[in-house]
Amino acid sequence: MISVNELAERIVGRRNILREDKPHLFEVYNSLVGKSKFIKKTENPNTTCGSCHKRVRTGFWKYYHFEHENKSKKLEFYGREGGGRITGFDYSPVYIKI
């Protein structure tokens, strides 16, 4: 399994996850179930559901932004995506490569 930082570096800036990165995303996401308040249940890696992919991607980035301790030095917080309170957890954080 690849690390959280390695996965973040591979998928940063992508709206759609590449076919070769999808299994890694689901593997890391499912390994964090119960360890993060943003990741409640395991997801099927064989799904073709677009909203499921978005939920996994959004949950991963929320975990990375709010809970992950050792963030990659190659990524920088850029802003937020979506509505919600600025101080709350209602938005999805956006990162860029530096």
C-alpha positions in Angstrom: 0.0 0.0 0.0 1.3 3.5 -0.8 1.5 6.2 1.8 -1.1 8.9 2.2 1.5 11.5 1.1 2.4 9.6 -2.0 -1.2 9.2 -2.9 -1.9 12.9 -2.4 1.0 13.8 -4.6 -0.3 11.5 -7.4 -3.9 12.7 -7.4 -3.4 16.4 -6.6 -5.1 18.7 -9.1 -7.1 16.0 -10.8 -10.9 16.2 -11.1 -11.0 12.6 -12.3 -8.8 9.9 -10.8 -6.6 8.1 -13.3 -7.4 4.4 -13.8 -4.0 3.3 -12.3 -4.5 5.5 -9.2 -8.1 4.5 -8.4 -7.1 1.2 -6.6 -4.6 3.0 -4.5 -7.1 5.7 -3.5 -9.7 3.2 -2.5 -7.1 1.1 -0.6 -5.9 4.1 1.4 -9.4 5.3 2.0 -10.7 2.0 3.2 -7.6 1.6 5.5 -8.7 4.9 7.2 -12.2 3.7 8.1 -12.6 4.2 11.9 -9.5 6.3 12.2 -11.0 9.4 10.7 -14.2 11.3 11.4 -14.5 12.0 7.6 -14.3 8.3 6.6 -17.3 6.4 8.0 -17.5 3.2 5.9 -15.6 1.1 3.4 -16.3 1.7 -0.3 -16.3 -0.8 -3.1 -13.2 -0.2 -5.2 -14.9 -1.8 -8.2 -17.7 0.7 -8.4 -18.3 2.8 -11.5 -20.5 5.3 -9.6 -19.3 8.8 -10.0 -20.8 10.1 -6.8 -19.0 7.3 -4.9 -15.7 8.3 -6.5 -16.3 11.9 -5.5 -17.2 10.9 -1.9 -14.0 8.9 -1.6 -11.9 11.7 -3.1 -13.5 14.4 -0.9 -13.2 12.2 2.2 -9.5 11.6 1.5 -8.7 15.3 1.1 -10.6 16.2 4.2 -8.7 13.6 6.2 -5.4 14.9 4.6 -6.2 18.5 5.4 -7.7 18.3 8.8 -6.3 15.2 10.4 -3.1 13.9 8.7 0.0 14.9 10.7 3.0 14.7 8.4 1.9 16.5 5.2 4.0 16.4 2.1 6.3 19.3 1.6 5.6 19.1 -2.2 1.9 20.2 -1.8 0.5 23.5 -0.7 -3.0 24.4 0.5 -4.6 26.5 -2.2 -8.2 27.1 -1.0 -11.5 25.4 -0.8 -14.1 23.9 -3.0 -17.8 24.1 -2.3 -20.0 26.0 0.1 -20.3 25.8 3.8 -18.9 27.6 6.7 -15.3 28.6 6.4 -14.5 27.5 10.0 -16.3 24.2 9.7 -15.6 21.0 7.9 -18.3 21.5 5.2 -15.9 22.3 2.4 -13.4 20.2 0.5 -9.8 21.5 0.7 -7.8 22.1 -2.6 -4.1 21.5 -2.8 -1.6 22.3 -5.6 1.9 21.0 -6.3 4.8 23.4 -5.6 
